[in-house]
Amino acid sequence: MADCSVEKDKHARFEQVLKGVGNRGMLSGAFGKRQNGRYLAASLWDNEDSHQRFADKELPALINESGVKDSTQRISVSLIELHPKWAVI
């Protein structure tokens, strides 16, 4: 889960970057937006190591190549373990 606060004039670019993250090894992901420029992004990874590899290596590169770093006011990330009882199929 990531809680992100983005400058108003950068919302479209930030959303474009979020939509492209799924091509980086994520099993699934979704994000929601509030009118005040706050986004909540959720992603599902095969395992903690896959997520950590993304966070350590790919995320910094993605932030740099997208230009999102300059438009993001704050990003707070939490890792939450998915319990089988939560899954809906």
HTML snippet that shows the backbone in 3Dmol.js (N, CA, C, O; Angstrom):
<script src="https://3Dmol.org/build/3Dmol-min.js"></script>
<div id="view" style="width:600px;height:400px;position:relative"></div>
<script>
const pdb = `
ATOM      1  N   MET A   1       0.854  -1.170   0.000  1.00  0.00           N
ATOM      2  CA  MET A   1       0.000   0.000   0.000  1.00  0.00           C
ATOM      3  C   MET A   1       0.895   1.225   0.000  1.00  0.00           C
ATOM      4  O   MET A   1       1.885   1.291   0.728  1.00  0.00           O
ATOM      5  N   ALA A   2       0.535   2.179  -0.816  1.00  0.00           N
ATOM      6  CA  ALA A   2       1.270   3.448  -0.839  1.00  0.00           C
ATOM      7  C   ALA A   2       0.261   4.588  -0.765  1.00  0.00           C
ATOM      8  O   ALA A   2      -0.728   4.610  -1.497  1.00  0.00           O
ATOM      9  N   ASP A   3       0.525   5.523   0.123  1.00  0.00           N
ATOM     10  CA  ASP A   3      -0.285   6.726   0.274  1.00  0.00           C
ATOM     11  C   ASP A   3       0.542   7.866  -0.303  1.00  0.00           C
ATOM     12  O   ASP A   3       1.614   8.177   0.216  1.00  0.00           O
ATOM     13  N   CYS A   4       0.054   8.496  -1.376  1.00  0.00           N
ATOM     14  CA  CYS A   4       0.830   9.502  -2.105  1.00  0.00           C
ATOM     15  C   CYS A   4       0.070  10.819  -2.173  1.00  0.00           C
ATOM     16  O   CYS A   4      -1.146  10.831  -2.368  1.00  0.00           O
ATOM     17  N   SER A   5       0.772  11.902  -2.016  1.00  0.00           N
ATOM     18  CA  SER A   5       0.209  13.236  -2.156  1.00  0.00           C
ATOM     19  C   SER A   5       0.937  13.920  -3.311  1.00  0.00           C
ATOM     20  O   SER A   5       2.161  14.046  -3.283  1.00  0.00           O
ATOM     21  N   VAL A   6       0.191  14.363  -4.329  1.00  0.00           N
ATOM     22  CA  VAL A   6       0.778  14.866  -5.571  1.00  0.00           C
ATOM     23  C   VAL A   6       0.262  16.276  -5.864  1.00  0.00           C
ATOM     24  O   VAL A   6      -0.909  16.580  -5.635  1.00  0.00           O
ATOM     25  N   GLU A   7       1.154  17.132  -6.373  1.00  0.00           N
ATOM     26  CA  GLU A   7       0.768  18.489  -6.751  1.00  0.00           C
ATOM     27  C   GLU A   7      -0.346  18.451  -7.796  1.00  0.00           C
ATOM     28  O   GLU A   7      -0.376  17.573  -8.658  1.00  0.00           O
ATOM     29  N   LYS A   8      -1.252  19.410  -7.703  1.00  0.00           N
ATOM     30  CA  LYS A   8      -2.456  19.422  -8.530  1.00  0.00           C
ATOM     31  C   LYS A   8      -2.167  19.361 -10.036  1.00  0.00           C
ATOM     32  O   LYS A   8      -2.844  18.622 -10.751  1.00  0.00           O
ATOM     33  N   ASP A   9      -1.201  20.102 -10.524  1.00  0.00           N
ATOM     34  CA  ASP A   9      -0.937  20.140 -11.960  1.00  0.00           C
ATOM     35  C   ASP A   9      -0.180  18.922 -12.470  1.00  0.00           C
ATOM     36  O   ASP A   9       0.110  18.843 -13.664  1.00  0.00           O
ATOM     37  N   LYS A  10       0.153  17.959 -11.588  1.00  0.00           N
ATOM     38  CA  LYS A  10       0.910  16.769 -11.980  1.00  0.00           C
ATOM     39  C   LYS A  10       0.092  15.480 -11.881  1.00  0.00           C
ATOM     40  O   LYS A  10       0.641  14.393 -12.056  1.00  0.00           O
ATOM     41  N   HIS A  11      -1.188  15.582 -11.608  1.00  0.00           N
ATOM     42  CA  HIS A  11      -2.015  14.389 -11.420  1.00  0.00           C
ATOM     43  C   HIS A  11      -2.015  13.477 -12.640  1.00  0.00           C
ATOM     44  O   HIS A  11      -1.857  12.264 -12.495  1.00  0.00           O
ATOM     45  N   ALA A  12      -2.186  14.020 -13.821  1.00  0.00           N
ATOM     46  CA  ALA A  12      -2.281  13.191 -15.031  1.00  0.00           C
ATOM     47  C   ALA A  12      -1.003  12.381 -15.239  1.00  0.00           C
ATOM     48  O   ALA A  12      -1.070  11.192 -15.550  1.00  0.00           O
ATOM     49  N   ARG A  13       0.155  13.010 -15.072  1.00  0.00           N
ATOM     50  CA  ARG A  13       1.431  12.303 -15.251  1.00  0.00           C
ATOM     51  C   ARG A  13       1.604  11.234 -14.182  1.00  0.00           C
ATOM     52  O   ARG A  13       2.071  10.135 -14.482  1.00  0.00           O
ATOM     53  N   PHE A  14       1.240  11.533 -12.956  1.00  0.00           N
ATOM     54  CA  PHE A  14       1.363  10.563 -11.872  1.00  0.00           C
ATOM     55  C   PHE A  14       0.478   9.343 -12.146  1.00  0.00           C
ATOM     56  O   PHE A  14       0.912   8.210 -11.939  1.00  0.00           O
ATOM     57  N   GLU A  15      -0.746   9.563 -12.604  1.00  0.00           N
ATOM     58  CA  GLU A  15      -1.648   8.454 -12.925  1.00  0.00           C
ATOM     59  C   GLU A  15      -1.095   7.605 -14.060  1.00  0.00           C
ATOM     60  O   GLU A  15      -1.216   6.380 -14.035  1.00  0.00           O
ATOM     61  N   GLN A  16      -0.499   8.236 -15.042  1.00  0.00           N
ATOM     62  CA  GLN A  16       0.109   7.513 -16.161  1.00  0.00           C
ATOM     63  C   GLN A  16       1.225   6.590 -15.655  1.00  0.00           C
ATOM     64  O   GLN A  16       1.336   5.445 -16.093  1.00  0.00           O
ATOM     65  N   VAL A  17       2.033   7.085 -14.751  1.00  0.00           N
ATOM     66  CA  VAL A  17       3.124   6.281 -14.177  1.00  0.00           C
ATOM     67  C   VAL A  17       2.556   5.113 -13.368  1.00  0.00           C
ATOM     68  O   VAL A  17       3.047   3.989 -13.475  1.00  0.00           O
ATOM     69  N   LEU A  18       1.525   5.373 -12.560  1.00  0.00           N
ATOM     70  CA  LEU A  18       0.917   4.295 -11.771  1.00  0.00           C
ATOM     71  C   LEU A  18       0.374   3.193 -12.670  1.00  0.00           C
ATOM     72  O   LEU A  18       0.522   2.011 -12.358  1.00  0.00           O
ATOM     73  N   LYS A  19      -0.247   3.563 -13.769  1.00  0.00           N
ATOM     74  CA  LYS A  19      -0.793   2.561 -14.693  1.00  0.00           C
ATOM     75  C   LYS A  19       0.304   1.718 -15.323  1.00  0.00           C
ATOM     76  O   LYS A  19       0.069   0.554 -15.650  1.00  0.00           O
ATOM     77  N   GLY A  20       1.494   2.275 -15.500  1.00  0.00           N
ATOM     78  CA  GLY A  20       2.605   1.555 -16.110  1.00  0.00           C
ATOM     79  C   GLY A  20       3.374   0.649 -15.178  1.00  0.00           C
ATOM     80  O   GLY A  20       4.165  -0.174 -15.638  1.00  0.00           O
ATOM     81  N   VAL A  21       3.165   0.776 -13.882  1.00  0.00           N
ATOM     82  CA  VAL A  21       3.911  -0.029 -12.909  1.00  0.00           C
ATOM     83  C   VAL A  21       3.570  -1.506 -13.053  1.00  0.00           C
ATOM     84  O   VAL A  21       4.420  -2.353 -12.780  1.00  0.00           O
ATOM     85  N   GLY A  22       2.377  -1.836 -13.466  1.00  0.00           N
ATOM     86  CA  GLY A  22       1.964  -3.232 -13.607  1.00  0.00           C
ATOM     87  C   GLY A  22       2.845  -4.033 -14.546  1.00  0.00           C
ATOM     88  O   GLY A  22       2.868  -5.261 -14.476  1.00  0.00           O
ATOM     89  N   ASN A  23       3.554  -3.369 -15.406  1.00  0.00           N
ATOM     90  CA  ASN A  23       4.452  -4.057 -16.330  1.00  0.00           C
ATOM     91  C   ASN A  23       5.802  -4.357 -15.705  1.00  0.00           C
ATOM     92  O   ASN A  23       6.711  -4.813 -16.399  1.00  0.00           O
ATOM     93  N   ARG A  24       5.953  -4.118 -14.433  1.00  0.00           N
ATOM     94  CA  ARG A  24       7.247  -4.279 -13.747  1.00  0.00           C
ATOM     95  C   ARG A  24       7.279  -5.502 -12.832  1.00  0.00           C
ATOM     96  O   ARG A  24       8.086  -5.533 -11.903  1.00  0.00           O
ATOM     97  N   GLY A  25       6.439  -6.503 -13.056  1.00  0.00           N
ATOM     98  CA  GLY A  25       6.480  -7.735 -12.285  1.00  0.00           C
ATOM     99  C   GLY A  25       5.406  -7.875 -11.228  1.00  0.00           C
ATOM    100  O   GLY A  25       5.369  -8.876 -10.512  1.00  0.00           O
ATOM    101  N   MET A  26       4.545  -6.904 -11.120  1.00  0.00           N
ATOM    102  CA  MET A  26       3.466  -6.939 -10.145  1.00  0.00           C
ATOM    103  C   MET A  26       2.383  -7.917 -10.610  1.00  0.00           C
ATOM    104  O   MET A  26       2.077  -7.968 -11.801  1.00  0.00           O
ATOM    105  N   LEU A  27       1.800  -8.690  -9.694  1.00  0.00           N
ATOM    106  CA  LEU A  27       0.709  -9.594 -10.045  1.00  0.00           C
ATOM    107  C   LEU A  27      -0.577  -8.829 -10.316  1.00  0.00           C
ATOM    108  O   LEU A  27      -1.325  -9.160 -11.237  1.00  0.00           O
ATOM    109  N   SER A  28      -0.830  -7.799  -9.503  1.00  0.00           N
ATOM    110  CA  SER A  28      -2.038  -7.003  -9.662  1.00  0.00           C
ATOM    111  C   SER A  28      -1.844  -5.679  -8.930  1.00  0.00           C
ATOM    112  O   SER A  28      -1.009  -5.560  -8.034  1.00  0.00           O
ATOM    113  N   GLY A  29      -2.633  -4.692  -9.332  1.00  0.00           N
ATOM    114  CA  GLY A  29      -2.541  -3.410  -8.652  1.00  0.00           C
ATOM    115  C   GLY A  29      -3.741  -2.541  -8.969  1.00  0.00           C
ATOM    116  O   GLY A  29      -4.435  -2.753  -9.963  1.00  0.00           O
ATOM    117  N   ALA A  30      -3.972  -1.574  -8.124  1.00  0.00           N
ATOM    118  CA  ALA A  30      -5.072  -0.629  -8.315  1.00  0.00           C
ATOM    119  C   ALA A  30      -4.740   0.644  -7.554  1.00  0.00           C
ATOM    120  O   ALA A  30      -3.956   0.632  -6.605  1.00  0.00           O
ATOM    121  N   PHE A  31      -5.352   1.741  -7.986  1.00  0.00           N
ATOM    122  CA  PHE A  31      -5.180   2.982  -7.237  1.00  0.00           C
ATOM    123  C   PHE A  31      -6.465   3.772  -7.253  1.00  0.00           C
ATOM    124  O   PHE A  31      -7.280   3.655  -8.168  1.00  0.00           O
ATOM    125  N   GLY A  32      -6.627   4.569  -6.234  1.00  0.00           N
ATOM    126  CA  GLY A  32      -7.774   5.453  -6.127  1.00  0.00           C
ATOM    127  C   GLY A  32      -7.290   6.863  -5.852  1.00  0.00           C
ATOM    128  O   GLY A  32      -6.205   7.061  -5.304  1.00  0.00           O
ATOM    129  N   LYS A  33      -8.095   7.840  -6.234  1.00  0.00           N
ATOM    130  CA  LYS A  33      -7.708   9.242  -6.110  1.00  0.00           C
ATOM    131  C   LYS A  33      -8.784  10.019  -5.364  1.00  0.00           C
ATOM    132  O   LYS A  33      -9.979   9.830  -5.590  1.00  0.00           O
ATOM    133  N   ARG A  34      -8.340  10.895  -4.474  1.00  0.00           N
ATOM    134  CA  ARG A  34      -9.243  11.830  -3.823  1.00  0.00           C
ATOM    135  C   ARG A  34      -9.080  13.179  -4.499  1.00  0.00           C
ATOM    136  O   ARG A  34      -8.063  13.419  -5.149  1.00  0.00           O
ATOM    137  N   GLN A  35     -10.030  14.042  -4.365  1.00  0.00           N
ATOM    138  CA  GLN A  35      -9.992  15.339  -5.034  1.00  0.00           C
ATOM    139  C   GLN A  35      -8.848  16.233  -4.561  1.00  0.00           C
ATOM    140  O   GLN A  35      -8.455  17.155  -5.275  1.00  0.00           O
ATOM    141  N   ASN A  36      -8.318  15.979  -3.392  1.00  0.00           N
ATOM    142  CA  ASN A  36      -7.253  16.834  -2.858  1.00  0.00           C
ATOM    143  C   ASN A  36      -5.857  16.413  -3.324  1.00  0.00           C
ATOM    144  O   ASN A  36      -4.859  16.904  -2.796  1.00  0.00           O
ATOM    145  N   GLY A  37      -5.776  15.517  -4.298  1.00  0.00           N
ATOM    146  CA  GLY A  37      -4.477  15.105  -4.830  1.00  0.00           C
ATOM    147  C   GLY A  37      -3.825  13.973  -4.079  1.00  0.00           C
ATOM    148  O   GLY A  37      -2.637  13.702  -4.257  1.00  0.00           O
ATOM    149  N   ARG A  38      -4.592  13.313  -3.244  1.00  0.00           N
ATOM    150  CA  ARG A  38      -4.079  12.156  -2.527  1.00  0.00           C
ATOM    151  C   ARG A  38      -4.465  10.896  -3.257  1.00  0.00           C
ATOM    152  O   ARG A  38      -5.596  10.751  -3.721  1.00  0.00           O
ATOM    153  N   TYR A  39      -3.516   9.984  -3.357  1.00  0.00           N
ATOM    154  CA  TYR A  39      -3.728   8.702  -4.027  1.00  0.00           C
ATOM    155  C   TYR A  39      -3.427   7.576  -3.046  1.00  0.00           C
ATOM    156  O   TYR A  39      -2.524   7.681  -2.217  1.00  0.00           O
ATOM    157  N   LEU A  40      -4.192   6.508  -3.154  1.00  0.00           N
ATOM    158  CA  LEU A  40      -3.916   5.283  -2.421  1.00  0.00           C
ATOM    159  C   LEU A  40      -3.686   4.212  -3.480  1.00  0.00           C
ATOM    160  O   LEU A  40      -4.577   3.915  -4.276  1.00  0.00           O
ATOM    161  N   ALA A  41      -2.490   3.637  -3.486  1.00  0.00           N
ATOM    162  CA  ALA A  41      -2.141   2.620  -4.478  1.00  0.00           C
ATOM    163  C   ALA A  41      -1.906   1.299  -3.757  1.00  0.00           C
ATOM    164  O   ALA A  41      -1.201   1.249  -2.750  1.00  0.00           O
ATOM    165  N   ALA A  42      -2.497   0.240  -4.277  1.00  0.00           N
ATOM    166  CA  ALA A  42      -2.316  -1.091  -3.712  1.00  0.00           C
ATOM    167  C   ALA A  42      -1.719  -1.988  -4.785  1.00  0.00           C
ATOM    168  O   ALA A  42      -2.104  -1.920  -5.952  1.00  0.00           O
ATOM    169  N   SER A  43      -0.781  -2.826  -4.380  1.00  0.00           N
ATOM    170  CA  SER A  43      -0.175  -3.754  -5.334  1.00  0.00           C
ATOM    171  C   SER A  43      -0.050  -5.129  -4.699  1.00  0.00           C
ATOM    172  O   SER A  43       0.088  -5.258  -3.483  1.00  0.00           O
ATOM    173  N   LEU A  44      -0.100  -6.149  -5.541  1.00  0.00           N
ATOM    174  CA  LEU A  44       0.012  -7.529  -5.095  1.00  0.00           C
ATOM    175  C   LEU A  44       1.220  -8.144  -5.784  1.00  0.00           C
ATOM    176  O   LEU A  44       1.346  -8.100  -7.007  1.00  0.00           O
ATOM    177  N   TRP A  45       2.102  -8.716  -4.979  1.00  0.00           N
ATOM    178  CA  TRP A  45       3.338  -9.304  -5.474  1.00  0.00           C
ATOM    179  C   TRP A  45       3.371 -10.782  -5.124  1.00  0.00           C
ATOM    180  O   TRP A  45       2.719 -11.224  -4.179  1.00  0.00           O
ATOM    181  N   ASP A  46       4.134 -11.534  -5.893  1.00  0.00           N
ATOM    182  CA  ASP A  46       4.261 -12.977  -5.688  1.00  0.00           C
ATOM    183  C   ASP A  46       4.796 -13.298  -4.294  1.00  0.00           C
ATOM    184  O   ASP A  46       4.357 -14.248  -3.645  1.00  0.00           O
ATOM    185  N   ASN A  47       5.754 -12.483  -3.850  1.00  0.00           N
ATOM    186  CA  ASN A  47       6.336 -12.687  -2.523  1.00  0.00           C
ATOM    187  C   ASN A  47       7.039 -11.404  -2.084  1.00  0.00           C
ATOM    188  O   ASN A  47       7.173 -10.461  -2.864  1.00  0.00           O
ATOM    189  N   GLU A  48       7.479 -11.380  -0.843  1.00  0.00           N
ATOM    190  CA  GLU A  48       8.107 -10.179  -0.291  1.00  0.00           C
ATOM    191  C   GLU A  48       9.404  -9.836  -1.020  1.00  0.00           C
ATOM    192  O   GLU A  48       9.725  -8.660  -1.193  1.00  0.00           O
ATOM    193  N   ASP A  49      10.152 -10.856  -1.450  1.00  0.00           N
ATOM    194  CA  ASP A  49      11.405 -10.604  -2.164  1.00  0.00           C
ATOM    195  C   ASP A  49      11.161  -9.893  -3.488  1.00  0.00           C
ATOM    196  O   ASP A  49      11.919  -8.994  -3.852  1.00  0.00           O
ATOM    197  N   SER A  50      10.120 -10.277  -4.211  1.00  0.00           N
ATOM    198  CA  SER A  50       9.784  -9.617  -5.481  1.00  0.00           C
ATOM    199  C   SER A  50       9.464  -8.149  -5.248  1.00  0.00           C
ATOM    200  O   SER A  50       9.917  -7.281  -5.994  1.00  0.00           O
ATOM    201  N   HIS A  51       8.687  -7.877  -4.217  1.00  0.00           N
ATOM    202  CA  HIS A  51       8.347  -6.495  -3.892  1.00  0.00           C
ATOM    203  C   HIS A  51       9.588  -5.707  -3.491  1.00  0.00           C
ATOM    204  O   HIS A  51       9.771  -4.566  -3.916  1.00  0.00           O
ATOM    205  N   GLN A  52      10.436  -6.316  -2.677  1.00  0.00           N
ATOM    206  CA  GLN A  52      11.633  -5.617  -2.202  1.00  0.00           C
ATOM    207  C   GLN A  52      12.585  -5.313  -3.356  1.00  0.00           C
ATOM    208  O   GLN A  52      13.192  -4.243  -3.393  1.00  0.00           O
ATOM    209  N   ARG A  53      12.719  -6.247  -4.297  1.00  0.00           N
ATOM    210  CA  ARG A  53      13.546  -6.019  -5.487  1.00  0.00           C
ATOM    211  C   ARG A  53      13.016  -4.825  -6.277  1.00  0.00           C
ATOM    212  O   ARG A  53      13.784  -3.973  -6.724  1.00  0.00           O
ATOM    213  N   PHE A  54      11.708  -4.774  -6.441  1.00  0.00           N
ATOM    214  CA  PHE A  54      11.082  -3.653  -7.139  1.00  0.00           C
ATOM    215  C   PHE A  54      11.347  -2.348  -6.392  1.00  0.00           C
ATOM    216  O   PHE A  54      11.730  -1.348  -7.000  1.00  0.00           O
ATOM    217  N   ALA A  55      11.142  -2.358  -5.075  1.00  0.00           N
ATOM    218  CA  ALA A  55      11.311  -1.145  -4.267  1.00  0.00           C
ATOM    219  C   ALA A  55      12.758  -0.654  -4.277  1.00  0.00           C
ATOM    220  O   ALA A  55      13.008   0.551  -4.313  1.00  0.00           O
ATOM    221  N   ASP A  56      13.706  -1.584  -4.246  1.00  0.00           N
ATOM    222  CA  ASP A  56      15.118  -1.213  -4.180  1.00  0.00           C
ATOM    223  C   ASP A  56      15.706  -0.817  -5.530  1.00  0.00           C
ATOM    224  O   ASP A  56      16.513   0.110  -5.602  1.00  0.00           O
ATOM    225  N   LYS A  57      15.317  -1.501  -6.590  1.00  0.00           N
ATOM    226  CA  LYS A  57      15.977  -1.312  -7.886  1.00  0.00           C
ATOM    227  C   LYS A  57      15.110  -0.616  -8.924  1.00  0.00           C
ATOM    228  O   LYS A  57      15.541   0.349  -9.554  1.00  0.00           O
ATOM    229  N   GLU A  58      13.898  -1.101  -9.101  1.00  0.00           N
ATOM    230  CA  GLU A  58      13.075  -0.586 -10.199  1.00  0.00           C
ATOM    231  C   GLU A  58      12.327   0.691  -9.857  1.00  0.00           C
ATOM    232  O   GLU A  58      12.186   1.567 -10.710  1.00  0.00           O
ATOM    233  N   LEU A  59      11.847   0.816  -8.634  1.00  0.00           N
ATOM    234  CA  LEU A  59      11.089   2.004  -8.256  1.00  0.00           C
ATOM    235  C   LEU A  59      11.910   3.284  -8.372  1.00  0.00           C
ATOM    236  O   LEU A  59      11.415   4.261  -8.932  1.00  0.00           O
ATOM    237  N   PRO A  60      13.149   3.322  -7.865  1.00  0.00           N
ATOM    238  CA  PRO A  60      13.938   4.550  -8.036  1.00  0.00           C
ATOM    239  C   PRO A  60      14.150   4.916  -9.513  1.00  0.00           C
ATOM    240  O   PRO A  60      14.096   6.090  -9.879  1.00  0.00           O
ATOM    241  N   ALA A  61      14.390   3.912 -10.349  1.00  0.00           N
ATOM    242  CA  ALA A  61      14.562   4.174 -11.785  1.00  0.00           C
ATOM    243  C   ALA A  61      13.264   4.680 -12.399  1.00  0.00           C
ATOM    244  O   ALA A  61      13.279   5.599 -13.218  1.00  0.00           O
ATOM    245  N   LEU A  62      12.150   4.089 -12.010  1.00  0.00           N
ATOM    246  CA  LEU A  62      10.844   4.509 -12.518  1.00  0.00           C
ATOM    247  C   LEU A  62      10.547   5.946 -12.118  1.00  0.00           C
ATOM    248  O   LEU A  62      10.042   6.724 -12.928  1.00  0.00           O
ATOM    249  N   ILE A  63      10.851   6.303 -10.889  1.00  0.00           N
ATOM    250  CA  ILE A  63      10.622   7.666 -10.411  1.00  0.00           C
ATOM    251  C   ILE A  63      11.470   8.646 -11.213  1.00  0.00           C
ATOM    252  O   ILE A  63      10.985   9.702 -11.618  1.00  0.00           O
ATOM    253  N   ASN A  64      12.737   8.300 -11.443  1.00  0.00           N
ATOM    254  CA  ASN A  64      13.624   9.185 -12.201  1.00  0.00           C
ATOM    255  C   ASN A  64      13.176   9.343 -13.647  1.00  0.00           C
ATOM    256  O   ASN A  64      13.090  10.466 -14.143  1.00  0.00           O
ATOM    257  N   GLU A  65      12.890   8.247 -14.328  1.00  0.00           N
ATOM    258  CA  GLU A  65      12.550   8.334 -15.746  1.00  0.00           C
ATOM    259  C   GLU A  65      11.174   8.944 -15.994  1.00  0.00           C
ATOM    260  O   GLU A  65      10.909   9.435 -17.091  1.00  0.00           O
ATOM    261  N   SER A  66      10.299   8.920 -14.996  1.00  0.00           N
ATOM    262  CA  SER A  66       8.952   9.448 -15.174  1.00  0.00           C
ATOM    263  C   SER A  66       8.844  10.935 -14.852  1.00  0.00           C
ATOM    264  O   SER A  66       7.917  11.604 -15.309  1.00  0.00           O
ATOM    265  N   GLY A  67       9.783  11.452 -14.072  1.00  0.00           N
ATOM    266  CA  GLY A  67       9.703  12.836 -13.640  1.00  0.00           C
ATOM    267  C   GLY A  67       8.730  13.045 -12.490  1.00  0.00           C
ATOM    268  O   GLY A  67       8.442  14.187 -12.132  1.00  0.00           O
ATOM    269  N   VAL A  68       8.222  11.978 -11.910  1.00  0.00           N
ATOM    270  CA  VAL A  68       7.240  12.058 -10.831  1.00  0.00           C
ATOM    271  C   VAL A  68       7.857  12.605  -9.550  1.00  0.00           C
ATOM    272  O   VAL A  68       7.159  13.203  -8.732  1.00  0.00           O
ATOM    273  N   LYS A  69       9.146  12.406  -9.371  1.00  0.00           N
ATOM    274  CA  LYS A  69       9.809  12.848  -8.134  1.00  0.00           C
ATOM    275  C   LYS A  69       9.552  14.323  -7.854  1.00  0.00           C
ATOM    276  O   LYS A  69       9.339  14.716  -6.707  1.00  0.00           O
ATOM    277  N   ASP A  70       9.572  15.128  -8.897  1.00  0.00           N
ATOM    278  CA  ASP A  70       9.371  16.562  -8.722  1.00  0.00           C
ATOM    279  C   ASP A  70       7.925  16.931  -8.412  1.00  0.00           C
ATOM    280  O   ASP A  70       7.668  18.013  -7.884  1.00  0.00           O
ATOM    281  N   SER A  71       6.979  16.053  -8.729  1.00  0.00           N
ATOM    282  CA  SER A  71       5.569  16.375  -8.527  1.00  0.00           C
ATOM    283  C   SER A  71       4.983  15.727  -7.275  1.00  0.00           C
ATOM    284  O   SER A  71       3.884  16.083  -6.848  1.00  0.00           O
ATOM    285  N   THR A  72       5.700  14.793  -6.693  1.00  0.00           N
ATOM    286  CA  THR A  72       5.190  14.082  -5.531  1.00  0.00           C
ATOM    287  C   THR A  72       5.603  14.806  -4.266  1.00  0.00           C
ATOM    288  O   THR A  72       6.790  15.013  -4.013  1.00  0.00           O
ATOM    289  N   GLN A  73       4.624  15.186  -3.483  1.00  0.00           N
ATOM    290  CA  GLN A  73       4.906  15.898  -2.243  1.00  0.00           C
ATOM    291  C   GLN A  73       5.262  14.931  -1.117  1.00  0.00           C
ATOM    292  O   GLN A  73       6.079  15.251  -0.253  1.00  0.00           O
ATOM    293  N   ARG A  74       4.648  13.750  -1.129  1.00  0.00           N
ATOM    294  CA  ARG A  74       4.878  12.784  -0.057  1.00  0.00           C
ATOM    295  C   ARG A  74       4.439  11.405  -0.520  1.00  0.00           C
ATOM    296  O   ARG A  74       3.392  11.263  -1.151  1.00  0.00           O
ATOM    297  N   ILE A  75       5.241  10.381  -0.206  1.00  0.00           N
ATOM    298  CA  ILE A  75       4.863   8.991  -0.433  1.00  0.00           C
ATOM    299  C   ILE A  75       5.154   8.225   0.849  1.00  0.00           C
ATOM    300  O   ILE A  75       6.268   8.275   1.372  1.00  0.00           O
ATOM    301  N   SER A  76       4.159   7.522   1.349  1.00  0.00           N
ATOM    302  CA  SER A  76       4.306   6.681   2.525  1.00  0.00           C
ATOM    303  C   SER A  76       3.901   5.262   2.131  1.00  0.00           C
ATOM    304  O   SER A  76       2.815   5.058   1.588  1.00  0.00           O
ATOM    305  N   VAL A  77       4.756   4.292   2.395  1.00  0.00           N
ATOM    306  CA  VAL A  77       4.516   2.925   1.933  1.00  0.00           C
ATOM    307  C   VAL A  77       4.447   1.977   3.122  1.00  0.00           C
ATOM    308  O   VAL A  77       5.206   2.111   4.082  1.00  0.00           O
ATOM    309  N   SER A  78       3.519   1.009   3.047  1.00  0.00           N
ATOM    310  CA  SER A  78       3.399  -0.033   4.063  1.00  0.00           C
ATOM    311  C   SER A  78       3.278  -1.378   3.375  1.00  0.00           C
ATOM    312  O   SER A  78       2.583  -1.507   2.367  1.00  0.00           O
ATOM    313  N   LEU A  79       3.950  -2.376   3.917  1.00  0.00           N
ATOM    314  CA  LEU A  79       3.852  -3.738   3.402  1.00  0.00           C
ATOM    315  C   LEU A  79       2.865  -4.496   4.269  1.00  0.00           C
ATOM    316  O   LEU A  79       3.016  -4.548   5.489  1.00  0.00           O
ATOM    317  N   ILE A  80       1.855  -5.083   3.642  1.00  0.00           N
ATOM    318  CA  ILE A  80       0.809  -5.807   4.352  1.00  0.00           C
ATOM    319  C   ILE A  80       0.749  -7.215   3.784  1.00  0.00           C
ATOM    320  O   ILE A  80       0.660  -7.394   2.569  1.00  0.00           O
ATOM    321  N   GLU A  81       0.797  -8.205   4.648  1.00  0.00           N
ATOM    322  CA  GLU A  81       0.721  -9.589   4.199  1.00  0.00           C
ATOM    323  C   GLU A  81      -0.728  -9.934   3.854  1.00  0.00           C
ATOM    324  O   GLU A  81      -1.644  -9.645   4.624  1.00  0.00           O
ATOM    325  N   LEU A  82      -0.923 -10.546   2.704  1.00  0.00           N
ATOM    326  CA  LEU A  82      -2.258 -10.961   2.278  1.00  0.00           C
ATOM    327  C   LEU A  82      -2.585 -12.314   2.903  1.00  0.00           C
ATOM    328  O   LEU A  82      -1.865 -13.291   2.697  1.00  0.00           O
ATOM    329  N   HIS A  83      -3.656 -12.362   3.655  1.00  0.00           N
ATOM    330  CA  HIS A  83      -4.104 -13.606   4.249  1.00  0.00           C
ATOM    331  C   HIS A  83      -5.085 -14.308   3.312  1.00  0.00           C
ATOM    332  O   HIS A  83      -5.937 -13.644   2.722  1.00  0.00           O
ATOM    333  N   PRO A  84      -4.991 -15.616   3.159  1.00  0.00           N
ATOM    334  CA  PRO A  84      -5.869 -16.346   2.246  1.00  0.00           C
ATOM    335  C   PRO A  84      -7.351 -16.084   2.465  1.00  0.00           C
ATOM    336  O   PRO A  84      -8.126 -16.121   1.510  1.00  0.00           O
ATOM    337  N   LYS A  85      -7.760 -15.822   3.691  1.00  0.00           N
ATOM    338  CA  LYS A  85      -9.181 -15.572   3.987  1.00  0.00           C
ATOM    339  C   LYS A  85      -9.675 -14.268   3.337  1.00  0.00           C
ATOM    340  O   LYS A  85     -10.879 -14.082   3.156  1.00  0.00           O
ATOM    341  N   TRP A  86      -8.735 -13.360   2.984  1.00  0.00           N
ATOM    342  CA  TRP A  86      -9.119 -12.092   2.387  1.00  0.00           C
ATOM    343  C   TRP A  86      -9.385 -12.239   0.890  1.00  0.00           C
ATOM    344  O   TRP A  86     -10.044 -11.383   0.300  1.00  0.00           O
ATOM    345  N   ALA A  87      -8.894 -13.287   0.275  1.00  0.00           N
ATOM    346  CA  ALA A  87      -8.989 -13.442  -1.175  1.00  0.00           C
ATOM    347  C   ALA A  87     -10.423 -13.725  -1.605  1.00  0.00           C
ATOM    348  O   ALA A  87     -11.121 -14.539  -1.000  1.00  0.00           O
ATOM    349  N   VAL A  88     -10.840 -13.050  -2.645  1.00  0.00           N
ATOM    350  CA  VAL A  88     -12.170 -13.272  -3.216  1.00  0.00           C
ATOM    351  C   VAL A  88     -11.962 -13.725  -4.651  1.00  0.00           C
ATOM    352  O   VAL A  88     -11.374 -13.004  -5.458  1.00  0.00           O
ATOM    353  N   ILE A  89     -12.443 -14.913  -4.966  1.00  0.00           N
ATOM    354  CA  ILE A  89     -12.252 -15.461  -6.317  1.00  0.00           C
ATOM    355  C   ILE A  89     -13.581 -15.624  -6.996  1.00  0.00           C
ATOM    356  O   ILE A  89     -13.639 -16.072  -8.142  1.00  0.00           O
TER     357      ILE A  89
END
`;
const viewer = $3Dmol.createViewer("view");
viewer.addModel(pdb, "pdb");
viewer.setStyle({}, {cartoon: {color: "spectrum"}});
viewer.zoomTo();
viewer.render();
</script>
